[in-house]
Structures are given as structure tokens and as C-alpha cells.
Amino acid sequence: MSRNAYIALAALGSALLLAGAFAFQHIGGLAPCSLCLWQRWPHAAAALIGLFALALGRWSHGRFMPWLGLLAVLTSAGIAAYHTGVERDWWEGPTACSGGGLDAGSGADLLSLEGPLGVVMCDEVAWQMAGLSMASWNMLASLALAGLWIMAARR
């Protein structure tokens, strides 16, 4: 397979992961938590990097683009791995979305067993398949896309 084919597949993969995330949010009604949103940005960057890399072609500046794409998807994989650990109680998550602490609030807020209003909790799994959460699936998909970016970079 050609370098451009690997780049196109990797960029398309990130675009499809983003489309899936937006579908879960807007069609499925699953609001994302902060960590979910953080995982989206590197995929958006990877998709754009792929477009730029295909536009630049074999120009000298285009040769480093697959490495940038790799960095982007590995960033998403890293955030997803962290998020998976938060969901499985392996470590603490951000206090703003994992119930690890409340900012100032009323006495009723402190006694409430629910999270702050309007905040989607990062330590709760909203959806899972085969025992893996969306964060875990994103981590695996991002690592697969990393393989495509590596193949593109080595061509």
C-alpha cells in the first residue's frame, strides 16, 4: 500500500471516530464528560494533519506529517487510557468531573449523592460493549490508527 493510502486510512479513521462520538452524543443522547471531550481534539488534529499531508504530497515538508499524525492519535490514546483508569477506579480523576471533591457549594450540595448539575461524571461508564467503555475502545482504535501512521511514516 502507498504512503498516501496509509495517511488517508489513518485520517479517515480519526474522522470516523469523531463522527461516532458525535453520533453517541447527538443521536444517542450520551453527553460527554470532560475527558471524553479531551479525547476528541487529537482526532480532529489527526484528520486535519492527514488532509494537509495528502495535499503536500511528497514535498519535503510533507514527510514529517505522518509523525505529527502519530503524535495526535497517541495523545488521544493516552487520554483514553487515563480515562479508562478513572472509570475503573485505578486512580483518581479530575475533581471537576469525578466526584473527587466539590468546589464551594451549599450544604445541600455537599449532602447530595449526585454530581454537580450539568456535569457529566468522568468516573461513570455511560456505555460499554464487551466489557469495555467508549474510552477503552477509543484507546484501542487510536493505537490501531497509530500503526497506520507509522506505516505511512516509514514509506
N, C-alpha and C positions, 0 to 999 in steps of 0.2 A: 504494500500500500504506500502511496506517496505521502510526503510530509504534509501537503495541503489537506489530504483526506483525513489524516490523524487530527490536524488542527480543527477541521470542520466538525468531525465527530465529537471532539472534546468540547468545543464551543456550543454545539447543539445540545450536548448532554447537560451542560450548565443551564442553558436556556430552558430545557425541558424540566429540570429540577425546580427552577424558579416558577415555571408555569404550573407545575404540580403544587407547589407551596401556595401560590395564589388561588388555585382551584380549591384546595382544602380550606383556605380562609374565606373566600367569597362565595363559593358554591356549597361547601360542606359546613360552613358556619363555625369553623375552628379558629378562633382568634389566636394569633401567635404571641408567644411571650418574648421578652427582650432578647434572650439567647437565640430564639428562632429567627428573629429579625436580623441579628448579627450574622447568622449563617448565610443569609441571602446576599449580602453585599459582595462577598468574594465571588459568588457565582455570577453576579451581574458583571463584575470586573472581568472574569474569565471569558464570558461571552463576548464582551467588547474587545478584549485582547485578541480573541480568535478572529473577529472581524478585521481588526487592524492588521493582524499577521497575514491574513489572506489577501488584503489589499496591498500590503507591502511586497508580498511575494518573496522572491529571492534576493531582494535588496539587502545590503549589509545590515541595516537596522532591523530587518525582519527576522534575522537569525536568533536574536535574544528573546523574541516574543514568546516562543513556547516555554521558556524558562519562567517568564512572568506569569503565564497561564498556570504553570505548575505551582508556583508560589501562591496564586489565588486559590486554587482548589485545595491545596494543603492547609491554607488558612481556614477555609470552611470546615475541612475535616478535623482540624484541631479544636475549633469552637464546638463542633458537633460531639467530639469525644469528651470535652469538658462538660457539655450539656448532658450527655448520657450519664456521666458520673454523678452529676447533680440529681438527675432523675432517680438513680439507683441508690442514692444516699451514700455514695462512696466518699464524697466530700461536700463541703458547704458551697452553695451557690451565692450569687449576688443577693445581698439582703433586700434589695428593692423588689425582687420577684421570687424569692424562695422561702419567705416566711422566717428567715433567719433573724429578723429584727424589724421593728417598726420605727419609723421616724416619729416625731411628736404627733400625738393624737389625743382624742378624748378618752375618758375612762371606758366608755362603751367600745371604742376601737380596740383598746388593749384587751378587753374581755372577749371580743369576738373571735370565733374559731375560723372565720373566713378571712381570706386575704383582703387587702385594701380594695375598695371598689374600683373597678376599671382596670385592675392589674391582673394579667394572666400569670399564674404562678409557674415558674421555671422548673420547679421540682415535682410537678404533677404531669403524668403522661396523659395527653389528651387523646391519643390514637396510637394503636400498635398493631403490628402484623407479625405473626410467627414469633411473638415474644420480644420484638424489637420496636422501639419507638421511632417516630419520624426522625429524631436527632440521630439515632443509631443507623437508620437506613441512609440518611444523608452522609454520615461518615463513610459508610461502605461505598456508596456511589461516588463520593468525592475521591476516595482512594483509587477507584477504578478509572475515573477521569484523569487522575494523576498519572496513571500508567500510559494513557493515550498522549498526554502532554510530553512525557519522557520519550515515547516513541517518535513524536514529532520533532523534538529537540535533537534527537540522535540521527535524524535523516539528513 
